[in-house]
Amino acid sequence: MSIQSPQAVFIRIRLNMEGNFTIQALQAGRVSMEVMFHHADDVKGMDASSASHVVGSLQPVSDNNLDYPVTVYRKQRMADFVFNSAAAAIAIIISFGIGCATKVDLVKHQLKFPVSLLVGFCCQIIIMPMLAFGLAYFLQIDDETRFGFLCVACVPGGGMGHMATVISKNSVPLSLTTNMISVVSMLGTAPLWIFVLGKYFHSTKGSKTIPIYYFEIWLAATFFAYSLGLLTSRFKQTLAEGLLTWIIKPLLLLTTILYITVGVYINMYVFQDVNGDALLGAILLPFSGFFVGYLLALIFRQKPEFRKTIATETSSLNCLIVVAALRFSLDQPDADMASIAPIWVMFTIPGMYISLTILKKFMNCVAGFLENQKQKQYKNFTLASGIINQANMTTLSAPLFIGETIDDSNVNSNEKVTVL
């Protein structure tokens, strides 16, 4: 039988006879199945839909109801291991690349504006985890997916925000400095948030404890990669620029293409049976982070390029390292269920940037069109006014000449004035 939502299924069996039924798994996860025995006369004439509402009021034959927990696992393949390992490797390479792109002089310059750094820190480290906790709490999703939303919100960065900052020509020094602060601070703040808030979501049916230790290992890997890139940029700047130009950037372009194609195929279970609430949460999380970051920067009177940079970095999350950490830390099927959140967020973040860019272009086109209409109306008004004035006004023609002043007491002798 295939049951997509909780409902009652009746199977008629005789006394001292065996009855068999088969459960077909539709997706990975956990469900609870309860077996009860009723008299045939109590359920006579009922179909499954109507019986689902009254089965709780029926008197069972025996008080010993059978409760079976059912766990559905997704078959793990070599492709899954390759994808998880590649996700971790790419996240580490991106951290190394951000370190290579960080210039000490730019960081020193940005330290002269501590308010912008403080606002960005509060948005990334404090507001985003609380925002994700609130969204996940009110969405109709399972606890493992909620736990995934919390984990991905606790790990900012990932390089996508810096890339968007460079393309949109906002404050690159603020973006690099914000990435440096987040890489260092999330070593302590991410495990703390996961430990404090994760217990509300993390199921105890699979993994008995929240794997803080394993999570910390992956965060430390990104920190050491970033530190190595920063040292390379500081002492071997030519080498750092060469690595960025000839190795890291082409590699990231190639992996992006592979992830859009092969990555979707490997994680097809995420896209086959789409949970509307999970998709809504993946859209709302980066959008909410962007607007909250922009609003706080506006409240603290930051410059326009600072406001946009803070909003962009707040909405950027390190989804790849979270996917790797969840897959290698949690037991199945918790790992697959929790990975749904960062995988969806990994696609909605660039989608948000593209949507905002299109919206900005549209607003600029509308503003330009309105300005052109205003200029045309002004020109028509000026031309009409000149025609009316020339028709109703008597003109006086007089020659214009330029002469030199002869009063030395007021002006210089060679100063020229225009006289009507």
GUMI-938138 format. One line per 2 residues: number of its first residue (from 0); for each residue x, y, z of N, C-alpha, C, O. Coordinates in steps of 0.1 Angstrom, whole numbers. Layout:
BEGIN
NUM) X,Y,Z,X,Y,Z,X,Y,Z,X,Y,Z  ...
END
This chain:
BEGIN
0) 9,-12,0,0,0,0,9,12,0,20,12,5  4,24,-5,11,36,-6,3,47,1,-8,50,-4
2) 7,52,12,0,62,20,8,74,21,19,74,26  3,85,15,10,98,15,7,107,27,14,116,29
4) -4,104,33,-8,112,45,-14,103,55,-19,92,51  -14,106,68,-20,97,78,-34,94,76,-42,104,75
6) -38,82,75,-51,78,73,-53,63,78,-43,56,80  -65,59,80,-68,45,84,-70,36,72,-77,40,63
8) -64,24,73,-65,14,63,-70,2,70,-65,-3,79  -81,-4,64,-88,-16,70,-85,-28,62,-86,-28,50
10) -81,-38,69,-78,-51,63,-87,-61,70,-86,-63,82  -95,-69,63,-104,-78,69,-97,-92,70,-92,-97,60
12) -96,-97,82,-90,-110,85,-99,-118,93,-108,-113,100  -98,-131,92,-106,-140,100,-98,-145,112,-86,-144,113
14) -106,-150,122,-100,-155,134,-91,-167,131,-95,-176,123  -80,-167,138,-70,-178,136,-64,-179,122,-59,-189,118
16) -65,-167,115,-59,-167,102,-49,-156,102,-49,-146,110  -40,-156,92,-29,-146,91,-33,-136,81,-39,-139,70
18) -30,-123,84,-32,-112,74,-19,-105,71,-12,-102,81  -16,-103,59,-4,-96,55,-7,-83,48,-17,-82,41
20) 2,-74,50,1,-61,42,15,-56,40,25,-59,48  17,-48,30,30,-43,26,30,-28,26,21,-22,22
22) 41,-22,31,43,-8,31,53,-4,21,64,-9,21  49,5,12,58,10,2,64,24,5,56,33,8
24) 77,25,7,83,38,11,83,47,-1,87,44,-12  79,59,1,79,70,-9,90,80,-8,95,85,-18
26) 95,82,4,106,91,7,113,87,20,107,80,28  125,92,22,132,89,34,126,97,46,121,108,44
28) 127,91,57,122,97,69,117,87,79,120,75,78  109,92,89,104,83,99,89,85,101,84,96,100
30) 81,74,103,67,75,105,64,65,116,72,56,120  52,66,122,48,57,132,35,50,127,26,56,123
32) 35,37,128,24,29,123,17,21,135,24,15,143  4,23,137,-3,17,148,-13,7,143,-20,10,134
34) -12,-5,148,-21,-16,144,-31,-18,155,-28,-21,167  -44,-18,152,-55,-20,161,-65,-30,155,-66,-31,143
36) -71,-38,164,-81,-48,160,-95,-44,164,-97,-41,176  -104,-44,155,-118,-40,157,-127,-51,152,-124,-59,143
38) -140,-50,157,-150,-59,151,-154,-55,137,-154,-43,134  -157,-64,129,-160,-61,115,-173,-53,114,-174,-45,105
40) -182,-54,123,-195,-47,123,-193,-32,125,-200,-24,121  -182,-29,133,-179,-15,137,-175,-7,125,-177,5,124
42) -168,-13,115,-163,-5,104,-170,-9,91,-165,-6,80  -181,-16,92,-188,-20,79,-193,-8,72,-200,1,78
44) -191,-8,59,-196,3,51,-188,16,51,-191,25,44  -177,16,58,-168,28,58,-157,26,48,-152,16,45
46) -154,38,42,-142,38,33,-130,44,41,-132,48,53  -119,44,35,-107,48,43,-107,63,47,-103,67,58
48) -113,72,38,-113,86,41,-122,89,53,-119,97,62  -134,83,53,-144,85,64,-139,79,77,-142,84,88
50) -133,67,76,-129,60,88,-117,67,95,-115,65,107  -110,75,88,-98,81,94,-103,91,105,-95,93,114
52) -115,96,104,-119,106,114,-126,99,126,-127,106,136  -130,87,125,-137,81,136,-130,69,142,-135,63,151
54) -118,65,136,-111,54,141,-107,55,155,-106,46,163  -105,68,160,-100,70,173,-112,67,183,-109,65,195
56) -124,68,179,-135,66,188,-140,52,188,-149,48,196  -135,43,180,-139,29,179,-133,22,191,-122,25,196
58) -141,12,196,-136,4,207,-128,-8,202,-134,-16,195  -115,-9,205,-108,-20,200,-111,-33,207,-116,-33,218
60) -108,-44,200,-111,-57,206,-101,-60,218,-105,-65,228  -89,-56,216,-79,-57,227,-72,-44,230,-71,-35,222
62) -68,-43,243,-61,-31,247,-47,-30,243,-40,-20,244  -42,-41,238,-27,-42,235,-26,-38,220,-24,-47,211
64) -26,-25,217,-24,-20,204,-9,-21,200,0,-20,209  -6,-24,188,7,-26,183,12,-13,176,6,-9,167
66) 23,-7,182,28,5,176,42,2,170,51,-2,177  43,4,157,55,1,150,62,14,145,56,21,136
68) 74,17,149,81,28,143,87,24,130,94,13,129  85,31,119,90,28,106,100,38,101,97,50,101
70) 112,33,98,123,42,93,126,39,79,129,27,76  127,49,70,130,47,56,143,53,53,146,65,56
72) 152,45,48,166,49,45,167,50,30,161,43,22  175,60,25,178,61,11,191,54,9,201,55,16
74) 191,46,-1,203,38,-4,215,47,-7,215,55,-16  226,45,0,238,53,-1,246,47,-13,249,35,-13
76) 250,55,-22,258,51,-33,272,58,-32,275,67,-24  281,53,-41,294,59,-42,293,74,-46,301,82,-42
78) 283,77,-55,281,91,-60,278,100,-48,282,112,-48  271,95,-38,268,103,-26,280,107,-19,282,118,-14
80) 289,97,-17,301,100,-10,310,110,-17,316,118,-12  311,108,-31,319,117,-39,313,131,-38,320,141,-37
82) 300,132,-39,293,146,-38,296,152,-24,300,164,-24  295,145,-13,297,150,0,312,155,2,315,165,7
84) 321,146,-3,335,150,-2,339,162,-11,346,170,-7  333,162,-23,335,174,-32,330,187,-26,336,197,-27
86) 318,186,-19,312,198,-13,321,203,-2,324,215,-1  327,194,6,336,198,16,349,204,10,354,215,15
88) 354,198,0,367,203,-6,364,217,-13,373,225,-12  353,218,-19,350,231,-26,349,242,-16,353,253,-18
90) 342,239,-5,340,249,6,354,253,12,356,265,15  363,244,13,376,247,18,384,255,8,391,265,12
92) 383,252,-5,390,259,-15,384,274,-16,392,283,-18  371,275,-14,366,289,-14,371,297,-3,374,309,-4
94) 372,291,9,377,298,21,392,302,18,396,313,22  399,293,12,413,296,9,414,308,-1,422,317,0
96) 404,308,-11,404,319,-21,400,332,-15,406,342,-19  391,332,-6,387,345,1,399,350,9,401,362,10
98) 407,341,15,419,345,22,429,351,13,435,361,16  431,345,1,440,351,-9,436,364,-14,444,373,-17
100) 423,367,-14,418,379,-19,418,390,-9,416,402,-12  420,387,4,420,397,15,433,404,15,444,398,17
102) 433,417,14,445,425,16,445,432,29,435,437,34  456,431,36,457,437,49,455,452,49,449,457,59
104) 459,459,39,457,473,38,442,477,38,437,486,43  434,468,30,420,471,29,413,468,43,404,475,47
106) 418,458,50,412,455,63,415,467,73,407,471,81  428,472,73,431,483,81,423,495,78,418,503,87
108) 420,497,65,412,509,61,398,507,67,391,517,71  392,495,66,378,493,70,377,493,85,366,496,90
110) 388,491,93,387,492,107,384,506,112,381,508,124  386,516,103,383,530,107,368,532,107,363,543,112
112) 360,522,103,345,523,103,340,512,112,334,502,106  341,512,125,338,501,133,323,498,134,318,487,137
114) 315,509,132,300,507,133,295,497,122,286,489,125  300,498,110,296,489,100,300,475,103,292,466,100
116) 311,473,108,316,459,112,307,454,123,304,442,123  304,462,133,295,458,144,281,454,139,275,444,144
118) 276,462,130,262,459,125,263,446,117,254,438,119  273,444,109,274,432,101,276,420,110,270,409,107
120) 284,421,121,286,410,130,272,406,137,269,394,138  265,416,142,252,413,148,242,406,139,235,397,143
122) 242,411,126,233,405,116,236,391,114,227,382,113  249,388,111,253,374,107,253,365,119,248,353,118
124) 258,369,131,261,359,142,249,358,151,247,348,157  241,369,153,231,369,163,217,368,157,209,360,160
126) 214,377,147,200,378,141,197,366,132,186,360,134  206,362,124,203,351,114,200,338,121,190,332,117
128) 207,333,131,203,321,138,189,322,144,181,312,144  186,333,151,173,335,157,162,336,146,151,331,148
130) 165,342,135,155,343,124,152,329,118,141,326,116  163,321,116,161,308,111,153,299,121,145,291,117
132) 156,301,134,148,293,144,134,297,144,125,288,145  130,310,143,116,314,142,109,309,130,98,304,131
134) 116,310,118,110,305,106,108,290,106,97,285,103  118,282,111,116,268,111,106,263,121,99,253,119
136) 104,271,132,95,267,142,80,268,137,72,260,141  77,278,129,64,280,124,61,273,111,49,272,107
138) 71,268,104,68,261,92,64,246,95,69,240,104  55,241,86,51,227,88,60,218,81,58,212,70
140) 72,215,87,82,206,83,87,197,94,83,200,106  94,187,91,98,178,101,110,184,109,116,193,104
142) 113,178,120,123,183,129,137,183,123,145,192,125  140,173,115,153,172,109,156,183,99,167,189,99
144) 146,187,91,147,198,82,148,211,89,155,220,85  141,212,100,142,224,109,156,226,114,162,237,115
146) 162,214,119,176,214,123,185,219,112,195,226,115  183,215,100,191,219,89,191,234,86,201,240,84
148) 179,240,88,177,254,86,185,262,97,192,272,94  185,257,109,192,263,120,207,262,118,214,272,120
150) 212,251,113,226,249,111,231,258,100,242,264,101  224,259,89,229,267,78,229,282,81,237,289,76
152) 220,286,90,219,300,94,231,304,103,234,316,105  236,294,110,247,296,120,261,297,113,271,301,120
154) 262,294,100,275,294,93,274,304,82,271,300,71  277,317,84,277,327,73,290,325,64,299,317,67
156) 289,333,54,301,333,44,298,325,32,287,325,27  308,317,28,307,309,16,312,315,3,313,308,-7
158) 315,328,3,321,334,-9,311,340,-18,314,349,-26  298,336,-18,288,341,-27,285,355,-24,283,363,-34
160) 285,359,-12,282,373,-8,293,382,-13,291,393,-18  306,378,-12,317,386,-17,317,387,-32,320,398,-38
162) 313,376,-39,312,377,-53,301,387,-58,303,394,-67  290,386,-51,279,396,-54,283,410,-51,279,419,-58
164) 291,412,-41,296,425,-37,305,431,-48,304,443,-52  314,422,-53,323,427,-64,316,430,-76,319,440,-83
166) 306,422,-80,299,424,-92,290,437,-92,289,444,-101  284,439,-80,276,451,-78,283,463,-75,278,474,-73
168) 297,462,-74,306,474,-71,302,481,-58,301,493,-58  300,473,-48,298,478,-35,312,478,-27,322,478,-33
170) 311,479,-14,323,480,-6,331,467,-5,327,459,3  341,465,-12,349,453,-11,357,452,2,357,441,8
172) 363,463,7,369,462,20,360,457,31,364,449,40  348,462,31,338,458,42,335,443,40,333,436,50
174) 333,439,28,330,425,25,341,416,30,339,405,36  354,419,27,365,411,31,367,411,46,369,400,52
176) 365,422,52,367,423,67,355,415,74,358,409,84  343,416,68,332,409,74,334,394,73,331,386,82
178) 340,389,62,343,375,60,354,371,70,353,360,76  363,379,73,374,376,82,368,374,96,371,365,104
180) 359,383,100,353,383,114,344,371,115,344,364,125  336,368,105,327,356,105,335,343,106,330,334,113
182) 345,342,98,353,329,98,359,326,112,359,315,116  363,336,119,369,335,132,358,333,143,359,324,151
184) 348,341,142,338,340,153,329,328,152,324,323,163  326,323,140,317,311,140,323,299,145,316,289,148
186) 336,298,148,342,287,155,336,285,169,335,274,174  332,296,175,326,295,188,310,297,188,303,290,196
188) 306,306,179,291,309,180,283,299,173,272,296,178  287,292,162,279,282,155,277,270,164,265,266,166
190) 287,264,171,284,253,180,275,257,192,267,249,197  277,270,196,269,274,207,254,275,203,245,271,211
192) 251,281,192,237,282,188,231,269,185,220,266,189  239,260,179,234,246,176,231,239,189,221,231,190
194) 240,241,199,238,234,211,225,239,219,218,232,225  224,252,219,213,259,226,199,257,219,190,253,226
196) 199,259,206,186,259,199,183,245,192,172,242,189  194,238,189,192,226,182,185,215,189,179,206,183
198) 185,215,202,178,205,210,163,205,208,156,196,211  158,217,204,143,218,201,139,211,188,127,207,187
200) 149,208,179,146,203,166,152,189,164,146,180,158  164,187,170,171,175,166,164,163,173,162,162,185
202) 161,153,165,154,141,169,164,132,177,175,130,173  159,125,187,167,116,195,165,102,191,170,92,196
204) 157,100,180,154,86,175,166,81,167,168,69,167  174,89,161,185,85,153,198,87,161,201,79,170
206) 204,98,158,216,102,166,212,106,180,203,114,181  219,101,190,215,103,203,219,117,208,212,123,217
208) 229,123,203,234,136,207,236,145,195,238,139,184  236,158,197,239,167,186,254,166,183,262,169,193
210) 258,164,171,273,162,168,280,175,168,285,179,157  282,181,179,289,194,179,304,192,176,310,200,169
212) 310,181,181,324,179,178,327,178,164,337,184,159  319,170,156,322,168,142,319,181,134,326,184,125
214) 309,188,138,306,201,132,318,210,134,322,217,124  324,211,145,335,219,148,347,216,139,355,225,136
216) 349,203,136,360,199,128,359,205,114,369,210,109  347,205,108,345,211,95,347,226,95,352,232,86
218) 342,233,105,344,247,107,359,251,108,363,261,103  366,243,116,380,245,118,388,243,105,397,250,102
220) 383,234,96,390,232,83,388,244,75,398,248,68  377,251,74,375,263,67,383,274,73,389,283,66
222) 385,275,86,393,285,93,407,284,89,414,294,85  413,272,89,427,270,86,429,273,71,440,278,68
224) 420,269,63,422,272,48,422,287,46,430,292,38  413,294,53,412,309,52,425,315,57,431,324,51
226) 430,310,68,443,315,74,454,313,64,463,322,63  455,301,58,466,299,49,465,308,37,475,313,32
228) 453,311,32,451,320,21,455,334,25,461,342,17  452,338,37,455,351,42,471,353,43,476,363,39
230) 477,343,48,492,343,49,498,344,35,508,351,33  493,336,26,498,337,12,496,350,6,505,355,-1
232) 485,357,9,483,370,3,492,381,10,496,390,4  495,378,23,503,388,30,518,387,26,525,397,25
234) 523,375,24,538,374,22,541,370,7,552,372,3  532,364,0,534,360,-14,522,365,-22,514,357,-27
236) 521,378,-24,509,384,-30,508,380,-45,497,377,-50  520,379,-52,520,375,-66,515,361,-67,507,357,-76
238) 519,352,-58,515,338,-58,500,337,-56,492,329,-62  495,345,-46,480,345,-43,472,350,-55,462,343,-58
240) 476,360,-62,469,365,-73,469,355,-85,459,353,-92  481,348,-86,482,337,-96,472,326,-94,466,320,-103
242) 472,321,-81,463,311,-77,448,314,-79,440,306,-84  445,327,-76,431,331,-78,427,331,-93,416,327,-97
244) 437,336,-101,434,338,-115,434,325,-123,425,323,-132  443,317,-121,445,305,-130,440,292,-124,439,282,-131
246) 437,291,-111,433,279,-105,420,280,-99,410,272,-102  418,289,-89,406,289,-81,394,293,-89,384,287,-88
248) 395,304,-96,383,309,-103,379,300,-114,367,297,-115  388,294,-123,383,284,-132,377,271,-126,367,266,-130
250) 383,267,-114,378,256,-107,364,258,-102,356,249,-103  362,270,-96,349,273,-91,338,274,-102,327,270,-100
252) 342,279,-114,333,279,-125,329,265,-129,317,263,-132  339,257,-130,336,243,-134,327,236,-124,318,229,-128
254) 330,237,-111,323,230,-101,308,236,-100,299,228,-97  306,249,-103,293,254,-104,285,247,-114,273,244,-112
256) 290,246,-126,283,239,-137,280,224,-133,269,219,-136  290,218,-127,288,204,-123,277,202,-112,269,193,-112
258) 277,212,-103,267,211,-92,253,213,-97,244,207,-92  252,222,-107,238,225,-112,233,212,-120,221,210,-120
260) 242,205,-126,238,193,-134,239,180,-126,229,174,-122  251,176,-123,253,163,-116,248,164,-101,243,154,-96
262) 250,175,-95,246,176,-81,231,175,-79,226,169,-70  223,180,-89,209,179,-88,205,164,-90,196,159,-84
264) 212,157,-99,209,143,-102,212,135,-90,204,126,-87  223,137,-83,226,129,-72,216,131,-60,213,122,-53
266) 212,143,-58,203,146,-48,189,148,-53,181,157,-49  185,139,-62,172,140,-68,160,139,-58,149,143,-60
268) 163,132,-47,152,130,-37,148,143,-31,136,144,-26  156,154,-31,152,167,-26,142,173,-35,134,181,-31
270) 143,171,-48,135,178,-58,123,169,-63,114,175,-70  123,156,-61,112,148,-65,99,151,-58,89,153,-64
272) 100,151,-45,88,154,-36,91,166,-28,95,166,-17  88,178,-35,91,191,-29,81,194,-18,69,194,-20
274) 87,197,-6,78,202,5,77,217,3,87,225,4  64,222,2,62,236,-1,67,245,11,72,255,8
276) 65,240,23,70,248,35,85,249,35,91,259,38  92,238,32,106,238,31,112,247,21,121,255,23
278) 105,247,9,109,256,-2,107,271,2,115,280,0  95,273,9,92,287,14,102,292,24,107,303,23
280) 106,283,33,117,287,43,130,290,36,137,299,40  134,282,26,146,284,19,146,297,11,156,304,9
282) 134,302,7,133,315,0,133,326,11,140,337,9  126,325,21,124,335,31,137,338,39,140,349,43
284) 145,327,42,157,329,50,167,339,44,170,349,51  172,338,32,181,348,26,174,361,24,181,372,26
286) 161,361,19,155,374,17,153,382,30,155,394,31  149,375,41,148,381,54,161,386,59,162,398,64
288) 172,379,57,185,383,61,189,396,54,195,405,59  186,396,41,190,408,33,183,420,37,190,431,39
290) 170,419,39,163,431,43,165,435,57,165,447,60  167,426,66,171,429,80,184,436,81,186,446,88
292) 194,431,73,207,437,73,207,451,67,213,460,73  199,453,57,198,466,51,191,476,60,195,488,61
294) 181,471,67,173,480,76,182,484,88,182,496,92  189,475,94,198,478,105,209,488,101,212,498,108
296) 215,486,89,225,495,84,219,509,81,226,519,83  207,509,77,200,522,75,197,529,88,198,541,89
298) 193,522,98,190,527,111,203,534,117,202,544,123  214,527,115,227,532,120,234,542,111,246,545,112
300) 227,546,101,231,557,92,244,554,84,253,562,84  245,542,79,256,538,71,255,543,57,244,546,52
302) 266,544,50,267,548,36,259,538,27,258,526,31  254,543,16,247,533,7,254,521,3,249,510,3
304) 267,522,0,275,510,-4,277,501,8,278,489,7  278,507,21,279,499,33,266,491,35,266,480,39
306) 255,498,33,241,492,35,240,480,26,235,469,31  243,481,14,242,470,4,251,459,7,247,447,6
308) 263,462,11,273,452,14,269,444,27,270,432,27  264,451,37,260,444,49,248,435,46,247,423,51
310) 239,440,38,227,431,35,231,419,26,226,408,29  241,421,17,245,410,9,252,399,17,250,387,15
312) 261,404,26,269,394,34,260,387,44,262,376,48  250,394,49,240,388,59,233,376,52,230,366,58
314) 229,378,40,221,368,32,229,357,27,224,347,22  243,358,27,251,348,22,255,338,32,259,341,43
316) 252,325,29,255,314,39,263,303,33,263,301,21  272,297,41,281,287,36,274,273,36,276,265,45
318) 266,271,25,258,259,24,266,247,22,262,236,27  277,248,14,284,236,11,290,229,23,289,217,24
320) 296,237,32,303,231,44,292,226,53,295,216,60  280,232,53,270,226,62,264,213,56,262,204,64
322) 263,212,43,259,199,37,269,188,41,265,177,45  282,191,39,292,181,43,292,178,57,293,166,61
324) 290,188,66,290,185,80,278,177,85,280,168,93  267,180,79,255,172,82,256,158,77,252,148,84
326) 260,156,65,261,143,59,271,134,66,269,122,68  282,139,71,292,131,77,291,130,92,298,123,99
328) 281,138,98,280,138,112,267,131,117,268,124,127  256,132,110,244,126,115,242,112,109,248,109,99
330) 234,104,116,230,91,111,219,93,100,213,103,100  218,82,93,207,82,83,194,77,89,194,68,98
332) 182,82,86,180,92,75,180,107,79,177,116,72  185,109,92,186,123,97,194,132,88,191,143,85
334) 206,126,83,215,134,75,208,138,62,209,150,58  201,129,55,194,133,43,183,143,45,181,153,37
336) 175,141,56,164,151,59,170,164,62,164,175,58  180,165,70,186,178,74,193,185,63,193,197,63
338) 198,178,53,205,184,42,195,190,32,200,198,23  182,188,33,173,194,24,173,209,25,173,216,15
340) 175,214,37,175,229,39,187,236,33,185,245,25  199,232,36,211,238,29,211,237,14,216,246,7
342) 206,225,9,206,223,-6,196,233,-12,200,239,-22  185,235,-7,175,245,-12,180,259,-11,179,267,-20
344) 186,262,1,191,276,3,203,279,-7,205,290,-11  210,268,-10,222,270,-19,217,274,-33,224,281,-40
346) 204,271,-37,199,275,-50,191,288,-48,191,296,-58  185,291,-37,177,303,-36,185,316,-34,181,327,-37
348) 198,315,-28,206,326,-26,210,333,-39,207,345,-41  216,326,-49,218,332,-62,205,337,-69,205,347,-76
350) 195,329,-67,182,333,-73,177,347,-67,172,355,-74  180,349,-54,176,362,-48,184,373,-54,179,384,-57
352) 198,371,-55,206,381,-61,202,385,-75,202,396,-79  199,375,-83,194,377,-97,181,385,-97,179,394,-105
354) 172,381,-88,159,388,-87,160,403,-83,154,411,-89  169,405,-73,172,419,-69,178,427,-80,175,439,-82
356) 187,421,-88,194,428,-99,184,431,-110,184,443,-115  175,422,-113,164,425,-123,155,436,-118,151,445,-125
358) 151,435,-105,143,446,-99,149,459,-100,143,469,-103  163,460,-97,170,472,-97,170,478,-112,168,490,-114
360) 173,469,-121,173,473,-135,159,479,-140,158,489,-147  149,472,-135,135,476,-139,132,490,-133,126,499,-139
362) 136,492,-120,134,505,-114,142,516,-120,137,527,-122  154,513,-124,162,523,-131,156,527,-145,156,538,-149
364) 150,517,-152,144,519,-165,131,528,-163,129,537,-170  123,525,-152,111,533,-149,115,547,-146,109,557,-150
366) 126,548,-137,130,562,-133,135,570,-145,133,582,-146  143,563,-154,148,570,-166,136,574,-175,136,585,-181
368) 126,565,-177,115,569,-185,107,581,-179,103,590,-187  105,581,-166,98,592,-160,106,605,-161,100,616,-163
370) 119,604,-160,128,616,-162,127,621,-176,127,633,-178  127,612,-186,126,617,-200,113,624,-202,112,634,-210
372) 102,618,-197,89,624,-199,89,638,-192,83,647,-198  95,639,-181,96,652,-174,104,662,-182,100,674,-183
374) 115,658,-188,123,667,-196,115,671,-209,116,683,-213  108,662,-215,100,666,-227,89,676,-223,87,685,-231
376) 82,674,-212,72,684,-208,78,697,-205,72,707,-209  90,697,-199,97,710,-196,100,717,-209,99,729,-210
378) 106,710,-219,109,716,-232,97,721,-239,98,732,-245  86,714,-239,74,719,-246,69,731,-239,64,741,-246
380) 70,731,-226,65,743,-218,74,755,-221,69,766,-223  87,753,-222,96,764,-225,94,770,-239,94,782,-241
382) 92,761,-249,90,766,-263,77,773,-264,76,783,-271  66,768,-258,53,775,-258,54,789,-251,48,798,-256
384) 61,790,-240,62,802,-233,69,812,-242,66,824,-242  80,808,-249,87,818,-257,79,823,-269,80,835,-272
386) 71,814,-275,62,818,-286,52,828,-281,49,838,-288  46,826,-269,36,835,-264,42,849,-261,36,859,-264
388) 54,849,-255,60,861,-251,64,869,-263,63,882,-263  69,863,-274,72,870,-286,60,876,-293,61,886,-300
390) 49,869,-291,36,874,-298,30,886,-290,23,894,-297  32,887,-278,26,897,-270,35,908,-264,31,917,-257
392) 48,907,-268,57,916,-262,64,925,-272,67,920,-283  66,938,-269,73,947,-278,88,946,-276,92,948,-264
394) 95,944,-286,110,942,-284,117,954,-287,112,963,-295  129,956,-281,137,968,-283,151,963,-288,158,955,-281
396) 154,966,-300,167,962,-305,178,972,-302,175,984,-305  189,968,-298,199,977,-295,212,970,-296,213,958,-293
398) 223,977,-301,236,970,-303,243,967,-290,241,974,-280  250,956,-290,259,953,-278,273,956,-282,278,952,-293
400) 280,962,-273,295,963,-276,302,962,-262,296,964,-251  315,959,-264,323,957,-252,333,968,-251,340,971,-261
402) 333,975,-240,342,986,-238,350,985,-226,347,977,-217  360,993,-225,369,993,-213,364,1004,-204,361,1015,-208
404) 364,1001,-191,360,1011,-181,372,1021,-179,384,1018,-180  368,1034,-176,378,1044,-175,378,1050,-161,386,1059,-158
406) 370,1044,-152,370,1049,-138,379,1040,-130,376,1029,-126  392,1045,-128,402,1037,-121,399,1036,-106,405,1027,-100
408) 391,1044,-101,388,1043,-87,380,1031,-83,380,1027,-72  371,1026,-93,362,1015,-90,368,1001,-95,367,991,-88
410) 373,1001,-107,377,989,-113,391,991,-120,396,1002,-121  396,980,-124,409,980,-131,407,987,-144,397,987,-150
412) 418,992,-150,418,1000,-162,415,991,-174,409,995,-184  419,978,-174,417,969,-185,406,960,-184,404,950,-192
414) 397,962,-174,385,953,-172,375,956,-183,372,968,-185  369,946,-189,359,948,-199,345,945,-194,343,936,-187
416) 336,954,-198,322,952,-195,313,952,-207,317,958,-217  302,946,-206,292,946,-217,282,956,-215,276,958,-204
418) 279,964,-225,270,976,-224,259,975,-234,262,972,-246  247,977,-230,235,977,-239,234,991,-245,225,993,-253
END
